[in-house]
Amino acid sequence: MNNRWNKLIYRAGAPFYDVLFNAGPFARARKKVFADLAPEPGQRVLLVGVGTGADLRYFCGKKLEITAVDLSEAMLAQAKIKVDENEHIRFLEMDAQDLRFNDQCFDLVIASLILSVVPDEHKCMSELVRVVKERGRIVIFDKFKGGEGGMPLISRMLRPLIALLGTDIGRDYRSMLKPHLGRVILREDSPAMFGEMYRKIVLERK
């Protein structure tokens, strides 16, 4: 995967994305992941890879300072439609692997279905950790390789084909987290959908 290919894929898929990833089990999983976060009024929230804005409903109307970034202009256009004109949300076209923000400037960072999409998940994770404040939280909702062993044969066979659709089913979240465990505390790691495949991970910056 690379950013140019991802832009093409998500520009084509933007009109249909909500039908697939903001309904049914995905909608129920998102509610489970985000509904109990309870950020405090005035906190700065960053949604990395906001896509068509499926997660915005959990943060709008709570007097938060919200910034939403995505690599795809088409996805951002869909997200803006979902926001009431009274909501002041900053939408920025930006690469999740190179967040153009100062260190430790957000109280809450949301990474929903982005670590399985970016070309370099380790670079993206480093950026998530860099921009969150001390005692701030990073909340991840994504799909990862299950277990600590290798992938099943069928998954290994399907992985390169699925990658053509702009996502990777074989990434290991443990390897992403390991370099940062001196700076973050793993507060939660729980299944969110489809057995062990989709997970909710909550990190707190030390």
MDAnalysis code that builds the backbone (N, CA, C; Angstrom):
import MDAnalysis as mda
import numpy as np

u = mda.Universe.empty(618, n_residues=206, atom_resindex=np.repeat(np.arange(206), 3), trajectory=True)
u.add_TopologyAttr("name", ["N", "CA", "C"] * 206)
u.add_TopologyAttr("resid", np.arange(1, 207))
u.add_TopologyAttr("resname", ["MET", "ASN", "ASN", "ARG", "TRP", "ASN", "LYS", "LEU", "ILE", "TYR", "ARG", "ALA", "GLY", "ALA", "PRO", "PHE", "TYR", "ASP", "VAL", "LEU", "PHE", "ASN", "ALA", "GLY", "PRO", "PHE", "ALA", "ARG", "ALA", "ARG", "LYS", "LYS", "VAL", "PHE", "ALA", "ASP", "LEU", "ALA", "PRO", "GLU", "PRO", "GLY", "GLN", "ARG", "VAL", "LEU", "LEU", "VAL", "GLY", "VAL", "GLY", "THR", "GLY", "ALA", "ASP", "LEU", "ARG", "TYR", "PHE", "CYS", "GLY", "LYS", "LYS", "LEU", "GLU", "ILE", "THR", "ALA", "VAL", "ASP", "LEU", "SER", "GLU", "ALA", "MET", "LEU", "ALA", "GLN", "ALA", "LYS", "ILE", "LYS", "VAL", "ASP", "GLU", "ASN", "GLU", "HIS", "ILE", "ARG", "PHE", "LEU", "GLU", "MET", "ASP", "ALA", "GLN", "ASP", "LEU", "ARG", "PHE", "ASN", "ASP", "GLN", "CYS", "PHE", "ASP", "LEU", "VAL", "ILE", "ALA", "SER", "LEU", "ILE", "LEU", "SER", "VAL", "VAL", "PRO", "ASP", "GLU", "HIS", "LYS", "CYS", "MET", "SER", "GLU", "LEU", "VAL", "ARG", "VAL", "VAL", "LYS", "GLU", "ARG", "GLY", "ARG", "ILE", "VAL", "ILE", "PHE", "ASP", "LYS", "PHE", "LYS", "GLY", "GLY", "GLU", "GLY", "GLY", "MET", "PRO", "LEU", "ILE", "SER", "ARG", "MET", "LEU", "ARG", "PRO", "LEU", "ILE", "ALA", "LEU", "LEU", "GLY", "THR", "ASP", "ILE", "GLY", "ARG", "ASP", "TYR", "ARG", "SER", "MET", "LEU", "LYS", "PRO", "HIS", "LEU", "GLY", "ARG", "VAL", "ILE", "LEU", "ARG", "GLU", "ASP", "SER", "PRO", "ALA", "MET", "PHE", "GLY", "GLU", "MET", "TYR", "ARG", "LYS", "ILE", "VAL", "LEU", "GLU", "ARG", "LYS"])
u.atoms.positions = np.array([
    [0.840, -1.187, 0.000],
    [0.000, 0.000, 0.000],
    [0.881, 1.245, 0.000],
    [0.404, 2.313, -0.622],
    [1.044, 3.603, -0.531],
    [-0.030, 4.679, -0.542],
    [0.362, 5.902, -0.204],
    [-0.625, 6.963, -0.060],
    [-1.337, 7.291, -1.365],
    [-0.623, 7.224, -2.472],
    [-1.260, 7.537, -3.756],
    [-2.365, 6.534, -4.061],
    [-2.074, 5.249, -3.838],
    [-3.081, 4.207, -4.078],
    [-4.250, 4.363, -3.110],
    [-3.936, 4.636, -1.840],
    [-4.995, 4.813, -0.852],
    [-5.919, 5.973, -1.214],
    [-5.353, 7.058, -1.721],
    [-6.189, 8.192, -2.124],
    [-7.157, 7.793, -3.232],
    [-6.676, 7.016, -4.181],
    [-7.543, 6.563, -5.276],
    [-8.650, 5.654, -4.759],
    [-8.269, 4.712, -3.894],
    [-9.239, 3.759, -3.354],
    [-10.315, 4.469, -2.555],
    [-9.907, 5.393, -1.698],
    [-10.883, 6.024, -0.817],
    [-11.654, 7.143, -1.499],
    [-11.126, 7.688, -2.567],
    [-11.936, 8.622, -3.359],
    [-13.065, 7.865, -4.043],
    [-12.748, 6.673, -4.566],
    [-13.774, 5.858, -5.208],
    [-14.793, 5.326, -4.205],
    [-14.309, 5.003, -2.994],
    [-15.191, 4.377, -2.018],
    [-15.936, 5.324, -1.113],
    [-15.606, 6.609, -1.124],
    [-16.214, 7.565, -0.201],
    [-17.743, 7.565, -0.237],
    [-18.376, 7.528, -1.426],
    [-19.848, 7.565, -1.446],
    [-20.502, 6.332, -0.833],
    [-19.767, 5.219, -0.757],
    [-20.343, 3.957, -0.283],
    [-19.810, 3.531, 1.088],
    [-18.871, 4.273, 1.612],
    [-18.171, 3.847, 2.824],
    [-19.122, 3.654, 3.996],
    [-20.042, 4.584, 4.179],
    [-20.945, 4.503, 5.332],
    [-21.832, 3.266, 5.284],
    [-22.216, 2.848, 4.097],
    [-23.071, 1.674, 3.955],
    [-22.361, 0.430, 4.487],
    [-21.052, 0.375, 4.276],
    [-20.277, -0.796, 4.689],
    [-19.732, -0.685, 6.108],
    [-19.242, 0.510, 6.488],
    [-18.467, 0.634, 7.719],
    [-19.092, 1.560, 8.768],
    [-20.329, 1.980, 8.544],
    [-21.015, 2.789, 9.545],
    [-22.441, 2.275, 9.739],
    [-22.592, 0.987, 9.636],
    [-23.901, 0.352, 9.804],
    [-23.696, -1.047, 10.371],
    [-24.790, -1.655, 10.832],
    [-24.734, -3.034, 11.302],
    [-23.705, -3.245, 12.384],
    [-22.866, -4.290, 12.253],
    [-21.879, -4.597, 13.308],
    [-20.858, -3.490, 13.516],
    [-20.521, -2.751, 12.466],
    [-19.561, -1.656, 12.633],
    [-20.162, -0.538, 13.487],
    [-21.418, -0.200, 13.248],
    [-22.066, 0.841, 14.051],
    [-22.159, 0.422, 15.507],
    [-22.490, -0.842, 15.751],
    [-22.578, -1.331, 17.130],
    [-21.211, -1.336, 17.802],
    [-20.178, -1.718, 17.052],
    [-18.826, -1.745, 17.613],
    [-18.335, -0.335, 17.925],
    [-18.591, 0.607, 17.041],
    [-18.174, 1.988, 17.292],
    [-18.837, 2.522, 18.559],
    [-20.121, 2.239, 18.725],
    [-20.823, 2.694, 19.924],
    [-20.183, 2.094, 21.169],
    [-19.849, 0.822, 21.101],
    [-19.211, 0.138, 22.227],
    [-17.847, 0.749, 22.551],
    [-17.108, 1.114, 21.532],
    [-15.748, 1.636, 21.717],
    [-15.751, 3.069, 22.241],
    [-16.638, 3.921, 21.704],
    [-16.531, 5.353, 21.958],
    [-17.557, 5.927, 22.926],
    [-18.647, 5.209, 23.174],
    [-19.749, 5.818, 23.917],
    [-19.392, 6.162, 25.360],
    [-18.426, 5.477, 25.969],
    [-18.126, 5.699, 27.387],
    [-16.856, 6.523, 27.623],
    [-16.380, 7.234, 26.636],
    [-15.117, 7.959, 26.793],
    [-15.247, 9.175, 27.706],
    [-16.359, 9.890, 27.628],
    [-16.651, 11.033, 28.508],
    [-15.513, 12.052, 28.585],
    [-15.067, 12.625, 27.460],
    [-14.073, 13.698, 27.536],
    [-14.684, 14.921, 28.211],
    [-13.852, 15.708, 28.876],
    [-14.326, 16.878, 29.603],
    [-14.464, 18.069, 28.657],
    [-15.457, 18.939, 28.905],
    [-15.618, 20.138, 28.083],
    [-14.322, 20.939, 28.000],
    [-14.031, 21.422, 26.806],
    [-12.828, 22.216, 26.596],
    [-11.606, 21.414, 26.197],
    [-11.664, 20.094, 26.297],
    [-10.509, 19.284, 25.920],
    [-10.310, 19.285, 24.405],
    [-9.063, 19.081, 24.020],
    [-8.704, 19.038, 22.601],
    [-8.709, 17.580, 22.135],
    [-9.503, 17.311, 21.120],
    [-9.678, 15.950, 20.602],
    [-9.216, 15.913, 19.147],
    [-8.413, 14.905, 18.819],
    [-7.937, 14.699, 17.456],
    [-8.462, 13.372, 16.938],
    [-9.164, 13.409, 15.804],
    [-9.594, 12.197, 15.121],
    [-8.683, 11.994, 13.918],
    [-7.849, 10.972, 13.997],
    [-6.861, 10.697, 12.954],
    [-7.459, 9.696, 11.970],
    [-7.487, 10.046, 10.689],
    [-8.148, 9.201, 9.709],
    [-9.650, 9.217, 9.943],
    [-10.216, 10.408, 10.007],
    [-11.635, 10.553, 10.352],
    [-12.559, 9.930, 9.315],
    [-12.046, 9.723, 8.095],
    [-12.866, 9.099, 7.059],
    [-14.100, 9.915, 6.757],
    [-15.249, 9.259, 6.668],
    [-16.507, 9.955, 6.385],
    [-17.166, 10.495, 7.650],
    [-16.474, 10.446, 8.756],
    [-16.976, 11.057, 9.983],
    [-17.873, 10.175, 10.819],
    [-17.731, 8.865, 10.716],
    [-18.598, 7.951, 11.453],
    [-18.480, 8.116, 12.964],
    [-17.326, 8.578, 13.450],
    [-17.121, 8.697, 14.897],
    [-17.496, 10.069, 15.453],
    [-17.787, 11.015, 14.593],
    [-18.026, 12.383, 15.049],
    [-19.221, 12.487, 15.989],
    [-20.223, 11.639, 15.793],
    [-21.439, 11.722, 16.621],
    [-21.141, 11.554, 18.115],
    [-20.035, 10.891, 18.432],
    [-19.705, 10.638, 19.833],
    [-18.980, 11.809, 20.493],
    [-18.674, 12.855, 19.710],
    [-17.917, 13.980, 20.243],
    [-18.589, 15.327, 20.001],
    [-19.467, 15.392, 19.018],
    [-20.161, 16.649, 18.746],
    [-21.126, 16.977, 19.878],
    [-21.340, 18.282, 20.106],
    [-22.278, 18.725, 21.116],
    [-21.763, 18.636, 22.539],
    [-20.479, 18.403, 22.718],
    [-19.909, 18.258, 24.058],
    [-18.918, 19.360, 24.406],
    [-18.958, 20.444, 23.636],
    [-18.109, 21.609, 23.903],
    [-16.628, 21.236, 23.913],
    [-16.234, 20.449, 22.927],
    [-14.848, 20.037, 22.775],
    [-14.197, 20.817, 21.632],
    [-12.886, 20.900, 21.675],
    [-12.127, 21.492, 20.574],
    [-11.669, 20.336, 19.675],
    [-12.380, 20.140, 18.567],
    [-12.202, 18.945, 17.744],
    [-11.442, 19.268, 16.466],
    [-10.427, 18.462, 16.191],
    [-9.700, 18.503, 14.922],
    [-9.828, 17.129, 14.275],
    [-10.187, 17.117, 12.993],
    [-10.371, 15.863, 12.266],
    [-9.512, 15.883, 11.011],
    [-8.658, 14.866, 10.867],
    [-7.745, 14.845, 9.715],
    [-7.933, 13.555, 8.918],
    [-7.677, 13.669, 7.626],
    [-7.713, 12.508, 6.748],
    [-6.883, 12.815, 5.514],
    [-6.320, 11.775, 4.933],
    [-5.528, 11.935, 3.709],
    [-6.411, 12.194, 2.502],
    [-7.670, 11.721, 2.557],
    [-8.567, 11.771, 1.404],
    [-9.477, 12.987, 1.462],
    [-9.377, 13.836, 0.465],
    [-10.257, 15.000, 0.365],
    [-11.711, 14.574, 0.204],
    [-11.938, 13.478, -0.531],
    [-13.299, 12.984, -0.740],
    [-13.918, 12.499, 0.571],
    [-13.132, 11.831, 1.402],
    [-13.623, 11.387, 2.699],
    [-13.954, 12.588, 3.594],
    [-13.088, 13.576, 3.619],
    [-13.334, 14.761, 4.432],
    [-14.616, 15.473, 4.008],
    [-14.874, 15.503, 2.709],
    [-16.096, 16.140, 2.215],
    [-17.329, 15.440, 2.765],
    [-17.286, 14.103, 2.831],
    [-18.399, 13.338, 3.390],
    [-18.543, 13.607, 4.891],
    [-17.415, 13.729, 5.582],
    [-17.458, 13.983, 7.026],
    [-18.074, 15.346, 7.328],
    [-17.742, 16.341, 6.548],
    [-18.252, 17.699, 6.789],
    [-19.768, 17.756, 6.689],
    [-20.339, 16.924, 5.827],
    [-21.792, 16.906, 5.653],
    [-22.494, 16.484, 6.938],
    [-21.848, 15.655, 7.732],
    [-22.460, 15.110, 8.947],
    [-22.480, 16.098, 10.116],
    [-21.796, 17.205, 9.976],
    [-21.609, 18.125, 11.098],
    [-22.593, 19.282, 11.008],
    [-23.278, 19.562, 12.108],
    [-24.180, 20.703, 12.192],
    [-23.385, 21.999, 12.031],
    [-24.024, 22.989, 11.429],
    [-23.317, 24.252, 11.160],
    [-22.892, 24.967, 12.439],
    [-23.483, 24.603, 13.562],
    [-23.105, 25.226, 14.833],
    [-21.879, 24.575, 15.469],
    [-21.468, 23.437, 14.936],
    [-20.278, 22.763, 15.438],
    [-19.030, 23.351, 14.782],
    [-18.064, 23.704, 15.599],
    [-16.832, 24.285, 15.071],
    [-15.741, 23.214, 15.097],
    [-15.639, 22.481, 14.004],
    [-14.656, 21.408, 13.881],
    [-13.650, 21.794, 12.801],
    [-12.402, 21.608, 13.120],
    [-11.347, 21.903, 12.147],
    [-11.055, 20.637, 11.346],
    [-11.335, 20.676, 10.044],
    [-11.057, 19.560, 9.148],
    [-9.793, 19.878, 8.353],
    [-8.829, 18.934, 8.369],
    [-7.559, 19.153, 7.688],
    [-7.183, 17.932, 6.864],
    [-6.728, 18.164, 5.646],
    [-6.189, 17.084, 4.816],
    [-4.754, 16.837, 5.267],
    [-4.486, 15.636, 5.789],
    [-3.191, 15.394, 6.428],
    [-2.889, 13.903, 6.463],
    [-1.615, 13.591, 6.358],
    [-1.122, 12.221, 6.430],
    [-0.983, 11.813, 7.889],
    [-1.600, 10.698, 8.270],
    [-1.526, 10.214, 9.655],
    [-0.113, 9.814, 10.051],
    [0.761, 9.611, 9.091],
    [2.158, 9.275, 9.370],
    [3.013, 10.518, 9.607],
    [2.427, 11.691, 9.369],
    [3.175, 12.950, 9.499],
    [2.202, 14.026, 9.961],
    [1.811, 13.956, 11.225],
    [0.839, 14.894, 11.776],
    [1.503, 16.244, 12.019],
    [0.960, 17.273, 11.433],
    [1.574, 18.597, 11.504],
    [1.057, 19.365, 12.732],
    [1.345, 18.783, 13.900],
    [0.968, 19.394, 15.166],
    [2.171, 19.362, 16.107],
    [2.150, 20.231, 17.095],
    [3.206, 20.236, 18.097],
    [3.121, 18.985, 18.971],
    [4.210, 18.701, 19.666],
    [4.221, 17.588, 20.608],
    [3.213, 17.832, 21.731],
    [2.579, 16.766, 22.197],
    [1.717, 16.770, 23.376],
    [0.704, 17.929, 23.362],
    [-0.121, 17.973, 22.330],
    [-1.079, 19.082, 22.230],
    [-2.541, 18.634, 22.239],
    [-2.823, 17.315, 22.349],
    [-4.201, 16.841, 22.377],
    [-4.456, 16.016, 23.637],
    [-5.645, 16.207, 24.215],
    [-6.032, 15.440, 25.396],
    [-6.500, 14.035, 25.037],
    [-7.089, 13.896, 23.863],
    [-7.648, 12.619, 23.426],
    [-7.393, 12.453, 21.937],
    [-6.804, 11.331, 21.569],
    [-6.524, 11.023, 20.162],
    [-7.285, 9.763, 19.786],
    [-8.085, 9.854, 18.735],
    [-8.884, 8.732, 18.253],
    [-8.274, 8.220, 16.958],
    [-7.941, 6.944, 16.928],
    [-7.370, 6.314, 15.730],
    [-8.292, 5.159, 15.333],
    [-9.262, 5.457, 14.508],
    [-10.282, 4.489, 14.138],
    [-10.035, 3.981, 12.723],
    [-9.711, 2.691, 12.606],
    [-9.485, 2.039, 11.308],
    [-8.442, 2.777, 10.473],
    [-7.354, 3.200, 11.117],
    [-6.287, 3.890, 10.394],
    [-4.967, 3.135, 10.433],
    [-4.659, 2.448, 11.533],
    [-3.379, 1.743, 11.630],
    [-3.295, 0.559, 10.670],
    [-4.422, 0.053, 10.212],
    [-4.430, -1.038, 9.229],
    [-4.411, -0.509, 7.796],
    [-4.411, 0.802, 7.645],
    [-4.538, 1.421, 6.320],
    [-3.263, 2.127, 5.877],
    [-2.610, 2.823, 6.804],
    [-1.431, 3.617, 6.431],
    [-0.303, 2.707, 5.933],
    [0.531, 3.203, 5.028],
    [1.660, 2.394, 4.550],
    [2.604, 1.956, 5.661],
    [2.875, 2.825, 6.633],
    [3.808, 2.503, 7.719],
    [3.093, 2.681, 9.056],
    [2.589, 1.581, 9.616],
    [1.829, 1.645, 10.860],
    [2.685, 2.068, 12.055],
    [3.986, 1.757, 12.010],
    [4.869, 2.123, 13.119],
    [5.094, 3.639, 13.159],
    [5.242, 4.231, 12.001],
    [5.392, 5.690, 11.931],
    [4.114, 6.373, 12.413],
    [2.973, 5.822, 12.027],
    [1.692, 6.375, 12.454],
    [1.547, 6.280, 13.970],
    [1.866, 5.134, 14.548],
    [1.766, 4.969, 15.989],
    [2.670, 5.951, 16.719],
    [3.870, 6.166, 16.200],
    [4.786, 7.125, 16.810],
    [4.184, 8.525, 16.835],
    [3.481, 8.878, 15.760],
    [2.845, 10.188, 15.693],
    [1.687, 10.300, 16.683],
    [0.910, 9.233, 16.838],
    [-0.185, 9.257, 17.806],
    [0.348, 9.511, 19.213],
    [1.425, 8.820, 19.554],
    [2.024, 8.976, 20.884],
    [2.635, 10.368, 21.040],
    [3.232, 10.882, 19.993],
    [3.906, 12.182, 20.069],
    [2.936, 13.317, 20.365],
    [1.751, 13.296, 19.747],
    [0.867, 14.460, 19.844],
    [-0.074, 14.431, 21.048],
    [-0.134, 13.314, 21.782],
    [-1.038, 13.247, 22.933],
    [-0.351, 13.817, 24.173],
    [-1.126, 14.519, 24.974],
    [-0.589, 15.144, 26.176],
    [-0.266, 14.124, 27.266],
    [0.527, 14.545, 28.226],
    [0.734, 13.747, 29.429],
    [-0.610, 13.496, 30.106],
    [-0.879, 12.261, 30.456],
    [-2.151, 11.799, 31.036],
    [-3.282, 11.789, 30.010],
    [-2.974, 12.110, 28.779],
    [-3.974, 12.027, 27.727],
    [-4.139, 10.600, 27.254],
    [-5.198, 10.372, 26.466],
    [-5.514, 9.015, 26.025],
    [-5.458, 8.891, 24.506],
    [-5.063, 7.701, 24.066],
    [-5.165, 7.298, 22.669],
    [-6.133, 6.124, 22.619],
    [-7.176, 6.242, 21.811],
    [-8.153, 5.167, 21.672],
    [-8.093, 4.635, 20.245],
    [-7.823, 3.344, 20.135],
    [-7.646, 2.688, 18.840],
    [-8.781, 1.691, 18.622],
    [-9.417, 1.775, 17.466],
    [-10.386, 0.772, 17.033],
    [-9.933, 0.315, 15.654],
    [-9.529, -0.958, 15.564],
    [-8.977, -1.418, 14.286],
    [-8.917, -2.939, 14.258],
    [-8.560, -3.449, 13.093],
    [-8.403, -4.899, 12.927],
    [-6.918, -5.236, 12.933],
    [-6.600, -6.371, 13.549],
    [-5.218, -6.785, 13.670],
    [-5.117, -8.297, 13.535],
    [-3.914, -8.748, 13.343],
    [-3.643, -10.183, 13.335],
    [-3.956, -10.753, 14.702],
    [-4.727, -11.822, 14.754],
    [-5.106, -12.406, 16.031],
    [-3.989, -13.258, 16.619],
    [-3.930, -13.313, 17.955],
    [-2.969, -14.188, 18.635],
    [-1.529, -13.731, 18.482],
    [-0.639, -14.500, 19.078],
    [0.787, -14.168, 19.038],
    [1.554, -15.003, 18.018],
    [0.887, -15.984, 17.431],
    [1.552, -16.823, 16.442],
    [1.383, -16.281, 15.032],
    [1.586, -17.143, 14.041],
    [1.449, -16.753, 12.656],
    [-0.003, -16.691, 12.230],
    [-0.234, -16.162, 11.037],
    [-1.590, -16.056, 10.495],
    [-2.016, -17.390, 9.889],
    [-3.302, -17.716, 9.945],
    [-3.791, -18.920, 9.261],
    [-3.500, -18.838, 7.761],
    [-3.393, -19.993, 7.133],
    [-3.041, -20.043, 5.715],
    [-3.998, -19.224, 4.864],
    [-5.300, -19.340, 5.108],
    [-6.267, -18.616, 4.287],
    [-6.076, -17.113, 4.416],
    [-5.742, -16.646, 5.627],
    [-5.502, -15.214, 5.834],
    [-4.245, -14.763, 5.110],
    [-3.213, -15.609, 5.140],
    [-1.976, -15.261, 4.428],
    [-2.223, -15.180, 2.922],
    [-3.091, -16.046, 2.403],
    [-3.395, -16.036, 0.977],
    [-4.218, -14.808, 0.581],
    [-5.142, -14.426, 1.464],
    [-6.029, -13.305, 1.151],
    [-5.388, -11.946, 1.399],
    [-4.369, -11.921, 2.242],
    [-3.782, -10.646, 2.656],
    [-3.366, -9.748, 1.488],
    [-2.620, -10.237, 0.494],
    [-2.217, -9.334, -0.599],
    [-3.391, -8.878, -1.452],
    [-4.416, -9.705, -1.564],
    [-5.592, -9.303, -2.339],
    [-6.374, -8.213, -1.617],
    [-6.539, -8.384, -0.316],
    [-7.263, -7.387, 0.476],
    [-6.480, -6.080, 0.541],
    [-5.155, -6.182, 0.503],
    [-4.327, -4.974, 0.522],
    [-4.607, -4.079, -0.683],
    [-5.032, -4.680, -1.785],
    [-5.377, -3.886, -2.968],
    [-6.591, -3.003, -2.725],
    [-7.387, -3.344, -1.713],
    [-8.549, -2.535, -1.344],
    [-8.193, -1.452, -0.331],
    [-6.897, -1.360, -0.010],
    [-6.426, -0.276, 0.842],
    [-6.368, -0.587, 2.317],
    [-6.318, -1.869, 2.675],
    [-6.239, -2.215, 4.094],
    [-5.461, -3.507, 4.278],
    [-4.927, -3.715, 5.480],
    [-4.071, -4.863, 5.770],
    [-4.672, -5.647, 6.933],
    [-4.890, -6.942, 6.743],
    [-5.492, -7.766, 7.788],
    [-4.444, -8.479, 8.644],
    [-3.171, -8.202, 8.402],
    [-2.132, -8.980, 9.077],
    [-1.202, -8.197, 9.976],
    [-1.578, -7.020, 10.395],
    [-0.685, -6.219, 11.231],
    [-0.804, -6.609, 12.703],
    [0.314, -6.527, 13.390],
    [0.411, -6.970, 14.785],
    [0.473, -5.740, 15.691],
    [-0.587, -5.501, 16.442],
    [-0.625, -4.308, 17.286],
    [0.400, -4.381, 18.412],
    [0.782, -5.574, 18.811],
    [1.777, -5.696, 19.884],
    [3.123, -5.122, 19.447],
    [3.485, -5.375, 18.207],
    [4.763, -4.847, 17.711],
    [4.704, -3.333, 17.542],
    [3.508, -2.803, 17.263],
    [3.359, -1.345, 17.165],
    [3.517, -0.685, 18.525],
    [2.959, -1.345, 19.553],
    [2.969, -0.760, 20.893],
    [4.314, -0.896, 21.593],
    [5.029, -1.963, 21.322],
    [6.232, -2.309, 22.094],
    [7.244, -1.167, 22.225],
    [7.569, -0.434, 21.140],
    [8.577, 0.625, 21.293],
    [8.118, 1.786, 22.172],
    [6.817, 1.859, 22.477],
    [6.289, 3.019, 23.178],
    [5.857, 2.734, 24.606],
    [6.048, 1.511, 25.062],
    [5.547, 1.135, 26.381],
    [6.273, 1.847, 27.523],
    [7.390, 2.491, 27.230],
    [8.034, 3.326, 28.237],
    [7.357, 4.677, 28.392],
    [6.572, 5.065, 27.376],
    [5.909, 6.376, 27.410],
    [4.400, 6.289, 27.564],
    [3.837, 5.117, 27.290],
    [2.389, 4.955, 27.420],
    [2.067, 3.735, 28.275],
    [0.900, 3.787, 28.891],
    [0.393, 2.672, 29.687],
    [-0.785, 2.064, 28.937],
    [-0.786, 0.757, 28.801],
    [-1.903, 0.069, 28.157],
    [-3.033, -0.060, 29.177],
    [-4.090, 0.697, 28.992],
    [-5.215, 0.715, 29.931],
    [-6.294, -0.298, 29.561],
    [-6.432, -0.584, 28.278],
    [-7.454, -1.555, 27.866],
    [-7.045, -2.194, 26.546],
    [-7.314, -3.468, 26.429],
    [-7.115, -4.219, 25.194],
    [-8.204, -5.285, 25.162],
    [-9.249, -5.032, 24.402],
    [-10.401, -5.932, 24.420],
    [-10.970, -6.124, 23.023],
    [-11.569, -7.302, 22.766],
    [-12.210, -7.536, 21.469],
    [-13.368, -6.567, 21.272],
    [-13.549, -6.109, 20.030],
    [-14.628, -5.168, 19.734],
    [-15.613, -5.709, 18.707],
    [-15.159, -6.645, 17.833],
    [-16.031, -7.120, 16.762],
    [-15.377, -8.302, 16.057],
    [-16.202, -9.194, 15.534],
    [-15.734, -10.356, 14.781],
    [-14.694, -11.146, 15.576],
    [-15.084, -11.525, 16.780],
    [-14.175, -12.294, 17.623],
    [-12.992, -11.454, 18.066],
    [-11.798, -11.936, 17.792],
    [-10.571, -11.246, 18.211],
    [-10.020, -10.327, 17.133],
    [-10.672, -10.249, 15.969],
    [-10.090, -9.530, 14.840],
    [-10.062, -8.019, 15.064],
    [-11.200, -7.432, 15.430],
    [-11.267, -5.997, 15.692],
    [-11.151, -5.781, 17.196],
    [-10.341, -4.778, 17.579],
    [-10.052, -4.581, 18.987],
    [-10.207, -3.107, 19.385],
    [-10.503, -2.925, 20.669],
    [-10.445, -1.603, 21.299],
    [-9.194, -1.571, 22.160],
    [-8.343, -0.604, 21.898],
    [-7.107, -0.448, 22.661],
    [-7.066, 0.974, 23.207],
    [-6.869, 1.104, 24.492],
    [-6.783, 2.425, 25.122],
    [-5.411, 2.561, 25.768],
    [-4.712, 3.633, 25.389],
    [-3.395, 3.941, 25.924],
    [-3.450, 5.263, 26.682],
    [-2.655, 5.369, 27.729],
    [-2.536, 6.630, 28.465],
    [-1.085, 7.071, 28.428],
    [-0.862, 8.327, 28.048],
    [0.494, 8.851, 27.995],
    [1.007, 9.139, 29.408],
    [2.187, 8.645, 29.717],
    [2.778, 8.873, 31.041],
    [3.180, 10.324, 31.207],
])
